[in-house]
Structures are given as structure tokens and as C-alpha cells.
Amino acid sequence: MKKIMGALTLLIITTLPATAANFEYPYIYKDPSIMAMGGAYTAVGGSVNSLFYNPAGLSDVREEAGFEVTLLKLGITTSEKTFDFVNDFTDVLDIDNETEQTKALNDLILKYLGENFHLDAQTLFLGIAKSTENSGFGFTVVGSAQFNFSTHTGAGTDGLIEVHQRAYGGVIGGYSRNFLDGKLKAGIGIKYFYAESVDHNFTTTEILENSDNFTDYVNDNYLFTGSGVGFDVGFEYAPFEGNFLNPQFGLSILNVGDLELGDAGTIPMSVNLGVALKPEFEGFKGFFKYPVIALDIVDVTKNNGVDDDWGKRIRAGAKVNIWDNKFTTFAVATGLYQGYPTFGVDFRLGVFALQFATYAEEVGAYAGQDEDRRYTGSVSIEW
């Protein structure tokens, strides 16, 4: 992992672009299907994703589905401007004349000065979820690598390239229990993660002086590693039995007391509130099934220390299965994430599933300051 992190750092530093993520909230995994509906999931539940949002939601897995299994879910996320940069940088590499290439590289730096770039690769190696009449449980093995960069003028303390990288690998297990005839659900999760991090503002001199052994330089001076165990607790409450809209309220406390990862840093505790409408609607002859409308407010105690803006903490969205049967499923979702619109689709054919979504991350200190439009997709085997 150290060699991978170092090599990617060398590649990106020597090509001089990047993404600012100073004010992005820390995370381990973002599922495209959840981001499509604005990232609102605290009161929704019903899948292995409950392990990342609210363990009480494991009780919402449809009992008739038996074991819900996900294998090798491979996902990638990139920011909107990454494609433009890659194309422009490829053109620079194709220039044979050294003087012209140097000028083109300088022009490239100026063109993307201060821009945001993001790249995220994640794998859900295994996910299992199942519910019974009175309980639910889930387990997952997951890994992710996140790369965020921003370019500066090279003057002052900002340096030339500001780098924030994270890599996580670990397991999460969760259990939920039903009370009050199923109206109240309580869940607990436990997780173990190994992590690596790089946070540094690289100066021009620093880059040039260590260009021959830059990977070793980064590993020796700025790559930090660690591991830790964390806990989650969550609740769901559906007080109106028999109500057609089936409203449900959710509360989750993720990373109770903070998830300490040694020298690699900390993922702060997050207290989250949610409400969802899950109408008991089976659709029209198999079409338009299982609609969901949800609203979340995350980190209500403002524990992350990044900012105190409420706009960045709001997620809202809706999702419906256009069709859903034994052989195939097609769902669409839309929403608002940190004030920016989201959209996505899920498609399943047999055991093969595809997901795509677009959302915008607020990398500034408040909603509406610095939008970073991103595109995310995944492919997996599910049954």
C-alpha cells in the first residue's frame, strides 16, 4: 500500500494538477445508489449500506429476500474537471520539442490553477445482510483510496501543490433488534480499519530537489499509517403502524468517541438525524415499486471540526424502482446533497448490477462556495 500511495503521489505531483479537499467531510465509503438520492439514508435502511449509515437499518432488509449478498463491488469516482485535465495533459506529453513542452506545461498549470480534482477508487469485496422477524445482521469487507489535490501559486505557506490522500481497508459487522412490536429498531456496529494518509503542501523547491527519489521522500516524511477499532449505534422508529406513507425516523451515532487511526489521523464522531417516507406500495403490475423519500441532517453536534455550516449537513432525496422482478431491476433516484442536485440509476440483470450517479461535493467552508461536481459508478455481483 505504501508503494501504491507513493507512486500515485509522484505521478500527480510531477504532473502538477489537483483537488482541494480542505473542507470535505471525512468518509470511508460512498455507495453510488445512496449518493444518487442525495446521500440521505439514516432512516431508510434495507441493505448492507446500513453498516455505513445506521446499523438499525439492517432490520429493514426484506425478510423474503433471504441473504442479500454483494460480491466484488468495484467503484470509481472522479471530479468533473479531471477529464479535461487528463486530455490536456496527454496533449502536453505528445509534444516532442522540449522548449514547447515546457511552455505547454506552464500554460497547463496556469489554466488549472486553484481548480479542484478528485479521484476515488473503492471496493466492497463482500457484503452480506439478512433480517428475520425480530432482528437483522450484516457484514462487509471494504477498501478505498481517496486522492484530493489543489494547485496554488507556489508563494507563501500554501506551496505549489496541496495534497490530501487517504486509504482505508477493513471490516464492519452489525446487528439490529426489533422492539415494541417492530416499531422501534436498535442497532450496533463494530469496525476495524487500517489506514494510510498524506497531508502536505509541497513547495517548488521541495519537488525539484527530490524529483529523483520522490516516492521514497514522500514515504519517509509524509506517509503515516495506523489502525483502530470503532463503534456505531443507531435507532429507527416507525410510530404510525398502518399508515400508508409509513414514516420512519432515524438516529445514528457513527464512530462513537471518534475512530482513532493512530498516526493516520482520526475520523470524527458523527451524530445524524433522518426521516423517511416508505409507502407500502407494490406498484402497478410490477412497475414503480418501493418508492422512498428521505431527509438527513448529519453531524448535528458539529463534531467534525471542519466547519459549522448547516447547508453542508443537509441531504435529501427520493428513489423508485421503475421495474423490479426476479430477473431484472431498474431504479432511478434524485436529490439534493449539500445544496447541489444529484441523480442516478441502478440496473440489475440476473446477478450483475450496475450503478451510476452524479453529485457535487462542497469543498469550501459553506454550501454554495466551491462546488466540485463528481461522477461515480460501480459494477458488482449481487443476489
C-alpha positions, 0 to 999 in steps of 0.5 A: 500500500505504501508503494501504491500511495507513493507512486500515485503521489509522484505521478500527480505531483510531477504532473502538477494538477489537483483537488482541494479537499480542505473542507470535505467531510471525512468518509470511508465509503460512498455507495453510488445508489445512496449518493444518487438520492442525495446521500440521505439514508439514516432512516431508510435502511434495507441493505448492507449500506446500513453498516455505513449509515445506521446499523438499525437499518439492517432490520429493514432488509426484506425478510423474503429476500433471504441473504442479500449478498454483494460480491466484488463491488468495484467503484470509481469516482472522479471530479468533473474537471479531471477529464479535461485535465487528463486530455490536456495533459496527454496533449502536453506529453505528445509534444516532442520539442522540449522548449514547447513542452515546457511552455505547454506545461506552464500554460497547463498549470496556469489554466488549472490553477486553484481548480479542484480534482478528485479521484476515488477508487473503492471496493466492497469485496463482500457484503452480506445482510439478512433480517428475520422477524425480530432482528437483522445482521450484516457484514462487509469487507471494504477498501478505498483510496481517496486522492484530493489535490489543489494547485496554488501559486507556489508563494507563501505557506500554501506551496505549489501543490496541496495534497490530501490522500487517504486509504482505508481497508477493513471490516464492519459487522452489525446487528439490529433488534426489533422492539415494541412490536417492530416499531422501534429498531436498535442497532450496533456496529463494530469496525476495524480499519487500517489506514494510510494518509498524506497531508502536505503542501509541497513547495517548488523547491521541495519537488525539484530537489527530490524529483529523483527519489520522490516516492521514497521522500514522500514515504519517509516524511509524509506517509503515516499509517495506523489502525483502530477499532470503532463503534456505531449505534443507531435507532429507527422508529416507525410510530404510525403502524398502518399508515400508508406513507409509513414514516420512519425516523432515524438516529445514528451515532457513527464512530462513537468517541471518534475512530482513532487511526493512530498516526493516520489521523482520526475520523470524527464522531458523527451524530445524524438525524433522518426521516423517511417516507416508505409507502407500502406500495407494490406498484402497478403490475410490477412497475414503480415499486418501493418508492422512498423519500428521505431527509438527513441532517448529519453531524448535528453536534458539529463534531467534525471540526471542519466547519459549522455550516448547516447547508453542508449537513443537509441531504435529501432525496427520493428513489423508485424502482421503475421495474423490479422482478426476479430477473431484472431491476431498474431504479432511478433516484434524485436529490439534493446533497449539500445544496447541489442536485444529484441523480442516478440509476441502478440496473440489475440483470440476473446477478450483475448490477450496475450503478451510476450517479452524479453529485457535487461535493462542497469543498469550501467552508459553506454550501454554495462556495466551491462546488466540485461536481463528481461522477461515480459508478460501480459494477458488482455481483449481487443476489 
